[in-house]
Amino acid sequence: MELLKLVKRPMTWILLILLLGGIGFGDLVGFLNLRNVSPQVHDAILANLTLPGALTRATEFIYFFGSIMLAILAASAIGNEFGWGTLRPMLATGMPRTRFLSAKLVALAIVAVVFVVLPLIMNAILAVPVALLSDAHVFTGAFDTAWVGHLLALVGRTYLMILVTTLIAFLCGLLGRSQAAGIGAALGLLIGEQIVGQLLRGLNLRWATTLVNIFPNRNSQSLLAYNVFGPVDHSGEVLGQWHSLITITIYAVLCIVVALVVFRRRDIRGAA
């Protein structure tokens, strides 16, 4: 039922179309610029428009913009239940609170899969006409089991990155009993973390650096560096992959646990 709610909501489709449209527009702009740049820049742009570079570039767009769109969807999924006054009648039917909230989280997790996989498929398809029109190879390198492993890891890392932002927005929407609280918290985290991180780095203290290295978006951006089909560039102080994976997973689990505990114990009022 919760999945059906999300599927039938126009907001879900609008956000997905905006995400796909943004990636497609970026591909179009890149393709049009091929004729107006130097040979070196031409090769770099073309590498990002054909496989496997197109997949790597797509994950960056999915993280930066897909995270925001899923945060909006997650915050509205729980916040509107309070705003519309539909939560109390639903629970009055005898629906266990844990089951109710778990269903919402599972539905959001399934939708998040679509927000990751569909843009990647679209970018892979768009790489074909770009390569043909540019007299280039659609795929660079050898297609083997190692490449498939890289692809699966790329999908998994990207999914985890956007899932944690979705869960943070969901938790804040639940705590604030409104859609605005969840969206504001998610956007504030994406923007505020950059500012706080720069200030802490400026202190040149070990504890400040350690603190910055456990920030969620700091670890998500590090994981983006691993979404490549070749050597990883560590020039930007990229954190270890396992460090980032474990840190983000802890954030995701904490959001789920706190949301379930708070929802089970708090008083449910009518419309906010």
PLY file of the C-alpha trace (Angstrom):
ply
format ascii 1.0
element vertex 272
property float x
property float y
property float z
element edge 271
property int vertex1
property int vertex2
end_header
0.00 0.00 0.00
2.81 2.41 0.87
4.61 1.62 -2.37
1.39 2.21 -4.27
1.05 5.60 -2.58
4.45 6.65 -3.84
3.87 5.29 -7.33
0.52 7.07 -7.68
1.81 10.41 -6.39
2.56 12.88 -9.21
5.49 14.20 -7.17
7.34 10.90 -7.53
7.12 10.96 -11.31
7.89 14.67 -11.55
11.07 14.27 -9.49
12.14 11.23 -11.51
11.51 13.03 -14.81
13.49 16.04 -13.58
16.40 13.77 -12.66
16.36 12.00 -16.03
15.88 15.28 -17.87
18.80 16.87 -16.05
21.13 14.03 -16.98
19.90 14.03 -20.57
20.34 17.79 -20.83
23.89 17.47 -19.53
24.62 14.86 -22.21
23.18 17.13 -24.90
25.25 20.12 -23.79
28.38 18.00 -23.67
27.74 16.61 -27.13
27.14 20.05 -28.64
30.37 21.33 -27.09
32.42 18.64 -28.83
32.70 20.76 -31.95
33.92 23.88 -30.17
36.77 22.62 -27.99
40.41 21.62 -28.42
41.27 18.00 -29.26
42.36 17.23 -25.69
39.15 18.61 -24.20
37.20 16.88 -26.97
38.60 13.50 -25.95
37.88 14.15 -22.26
34.26 15.14 -22.94
33.73 12.20 -25.28
35.08 9.82 -22.65
32.41 11.08 -20.27
29.67 10.64 -22.87
30.56 7.08 -23.89
30.89 3.92 -21.82
32.06 3.41 -19.16
32.72 7.09 -18.40
29.06 7.98 -18.90
28.14 5.75 -15.96
30.69 7.38 -13.68
29.45 10.86 -14.58
25.84 9.78 -14.06
26.55 8.70 -10.49
27.78 12.20 -9.66
24.53 13.70 -10.94
22.47 11.06 -9.14
24.23 11.83 -5.87
24.05 15.61 -5.99
20.55 15.99 -7.46
18.94 12.60 -6.85
19.68 12.91 -3.14
17.79 16.19 -2.97
14.83 14.81 -4.91
14.59 11.69 -2.79
14.90 13.81 0.35
11.88 15.81 -0.79
9.96 12.60 -1.46
10.94 11.00 1.86
10.10 14.08 3.90
6.71 14.39 2.24
5.99 10.67 2.70
5.98 11.01 6.49
5.50 14.76 7.00
2.27 14.93 5.02
0.78 12.19 7.20
0.91 14.68 10.07
-0.07 17.68 7.97
-3.08 15.98 6.40
-4.18 14.38 9.66
-4.21 10.88 8.15
-1.80 9.29 10.60
-4.10 8.95 13.60
-6.99 7.32 11.67
-4.56 4.86 10.10
-3.10 3.80 13.44
-6.58 3.70 14.99
-7.38 0.71 12.77
-4.96 -1.38 14.84
-1.99 -1.10 12.49
1.21 -1.66 14.53
3.40 1.42 14.48
6.55 -0.51 13.68
4.88 -2.18 10.72
3.48 1.12 9.47
6.81 2.93 9.57
8.75 -0.05 8.23
6.43 -0.22 5.24
7.14 3.42 4.44
10.88 2.89 4.72
10.82 -0.21 2.50
8.71 1.61 -0.10
11.17 4.51 -0.14
14.09 2.09 -0.43
12.49 0.47 -3.48
11.85 3.82 -5.13
15.46 4.80 -4.43
16.57 1.79 -6.50
14.66 3.21 -9.47
16.27 6.63 -8.97
19.68 4.97 -9.27
19.21 2.27 -11.89
17.01 4.11 -14.39
19.37 7.09 -14.91
22.30 4.69 -15.37
20.36 2.72 -17.99
19.36 5.93 -19.76
22.94 7.19 -19.85
24.16 3.84 -21.19
21.57 4.03 -23.98
22.44 7.65 -24.82
26.10 6.67 -25.14
25.28 4.70 -28.31
24.09 7.59 -30.58
26.77 9.88 -29.15
29.49 7.41 -30.11
28.01 6.76 -33.55
27.66 10.45 -34.37
31.21 11.12 -33.13
32.81 8.17 -34.96
33.97 6.77 -31.64
33.69 3.45 -29.84
30.58 3.04 -27.70
32.55 1.08 -25.13
36.19 1.60 -24.18
38.12 -1.32 -22.76
37.29 -5.00 -22.34
33.88 -6.19 -21.25
34.64 -8.98 -18.78
33.73 -10.21 -15.31
35.93 -7.58 -13.69
33.99 -4.84 -15.49
30.70 -6.33 -14.31
32.06 -6.35 -10.76
32.99 -2.68 -11.05
29.50 -1.91 -12.35
27.74 -3.71 -9.50
29.97 -1.98 -6.96
29.25 1.37 -8.61
25.50 0.81 -8.34
25.78 -0.31 -4.72
27.89 2.66 -3.65
25.61 5.14 -5.39
22.52 3.57 -3.84
23.99 3.76 -0.35
24.95 7.41 -0.84
21.45 8.55 -1.77
19.76 6.21 0.70
21.41 7.82 3.72
20.23 11.29 2.66
16.74 9.88 2.12
16.71 8.38 5.61
17.99 11.59 7.22
15.20 13.57 5.54
12.66 10.95 6.61
13.84 11.04 10.22
13.81 14.85 10.37
10.35 14.94 8.78
9.17 12.54 11.47
10.78 14.50 14.30
9.50 17.82 12.99
6.09 16.41 12.03
6.26 18.21 8.69
7.56 17.94 5.16
9.38 21.26 5.48
11.42 20.01 8.45
12.71 17.02 6.53
13.53 18.93 3.36
15.16 21.76 5.32
17.30 19.35 7.31
18.47 17.47 4.21
19.34 20.64 2.29
20.91 22.16 5.39
23.07 19.08 5.79
24.26 19.18 2.18
25.13 22.88 2.37
25.96 23.34 6.04
28.36 20.42 6.18
30.55 22.07 3.54
30.77 25.29 5.56
31.39 23.59 8.90
33.90 21.25 7.32
35.95 24.15 5.92
35.94 25.90 9.29
37.08 22.78 11.12
39.83 22.09 8.60
41.06 25.63 9.12
41.81 24.81 12.76
44.54 22.35 11.68
43.76 20.15 14.68
43.69 16.36 14.65
40.32 16.06 16.40
38.76 18.52 13.93
40.03 16.51 10.97
38.74 13.29 12.55
35.34 14.88 13.05
35.15 16.06 9.44
36.05 12.57 8.24
32.91 11.09 9.81
30.53 13.61 8.23
28.04 11.78 5.97
28.54 13.86 2.82
32.31 13.83 3.25
32.18 10.05 3.07
29.67 10.05 0.22
31.89 12.30 -1.86
34.82 10.01 -1.16
32.81 7.06 -2.45
32.21 8.95 -5.68
35.95 8.76 -6.33
35.68 4.97 -6.35
32.95 4.96 -9.02
35.47 4.54 -11.79
36.53 1.68 -14.04
40.23 2.26 -13.52
42.69 3.68 -10.99
41.19 5.78 -8.19
42.40 9.38 -7.96
43.44 9.99 -4.34
44.65 13.54 -4.95
41.58 15.05 -3.28
42.22 13.41 0.11
39.84 10.57 -0.64
38.95 8.50 2.40
39.31 4.74 2.42
36.44 2.94 0.72
35.65 0.69 3.66
35.84 3.63 6.07
33.24 5.49 4.01
31.01 2.45 3.48
30.94 1.60 7.18
30.40 5.22 8.23
27.48 5.77 5.87
25.94 2.42 6.81
26.08 3.41 10.49
24.27 6.66 9.69
21.59 4.75 7.77
21.05 2.22 10.56
20.93 4.95 13.21
18.29 6.87 11.24
16.12 3.77 10.97
16.49 2.82 14.64
15.86 6.34 15.95
12.83 6.75 13.67
11.29 3.48 14.89
11.97 4.23 18.56
10.62 7.78 18.39
7.56 6.78 16.39
6.66 3.98 18.79
6.91 6.20 21.88
5.63 9.59 20.85
2.06 10.80 21.09
0.32 10.97 17.73
-1.77 14.06 17.34
-3.99 15.14 14.49
-3.12 17.65 11.82
-0.20 19.87 12.75
0 1
1 2
2 3
3 4
4 5
5 6
6 7
7 8
8 9
9 10
10 11
11 12
12 13
13 14
14 15
15 16
16 17
17 18
18 19
19 20
20 21
21 22
22 23
23 24
24 25
25 26
26 27
27 28
28 29
29 30
30 31
31 32
32 33
33 34
34 35
35 36
36 37
37 38
38 39
39 40
40 41
41 42
42 43
43 44
44 45
45 46
46 47
47 48
48 49
49 50
50 51
51 52
52 53
53 54
54 55
55 56
56 57
57 58
58 59
59 60
60 61
61 62
62 63
63 64
64 65
65 66
66 67
67 68
68 69
69 70
70 71
71 72
72 73
73 74
74 75
75 76
76 77
77 78
78 79
79 80
80 81
81 82
82 83
83 84
84 85
85 86
86 87
87 88
88 89
89 90
90 91
91 92
92 93
93 94
94 95
95 96
96 97
97 98
98 99
99 100
100 101
101 102
102 103
103 104
104 105
105 106
106 107
107 108
108 109
109 110
110 111
111 112
112 113
113 114
114 115
115 116
116 117
117 118
118 119
119 120
120 121
121 122
122 123
123 124
124 125
125 126
126 127
127 128
128 129
129 130
130 131
131 132
132 133
133 134
134 135
135 136
136 137
137 138
138 139
139 140
140 141
141 142
142 143
143 144
144 145
145 146
146 147
147 148
148 149
149 150
150 151
151 152
152 153
153 154
154 155
155 156
156 157
157 158
158 159
159 160
160 161
161 162
162 163
163 164
164 165
165 166
166 167
167 168
168 169
169 170
170 171
171 172
172 173
173 174
174 175
175 176
176 177
177 178
178 179
179 180
180 181
181 182
182 183
183 184
184 185
185 186
186 187
187 188
188 189
189 190
190 191
191 192
192 193
193 194
194 195
195 196
196 197
197 198
198 199
199 200
200 201
201 202
202 203
203 204
204 205
205 206
206 207
207 208
208 209
209 210
210 211
211 212
212 213
213 214
214 215
215 216
216 217
217 218
218 219
219 220
220 221
221 222
222 223
223 224
224 225
225 226
226 227
227 228
228 229
229 230
230 231
231 232
232 233
233 234
234 235
235 236
236 237
237 238
238 239
239 240
240 241
241 242
242 243
243 244
244 245
245 246
246 247
247 248
248 249
249 250
250 251
251 252
252 253
253 254
254 255
255 256
256 257
257 258
258 259
259 260
260 261
261 262
262 263
263 264
264 265
265 266
266 267
267 268
268 269
269 270
270 271
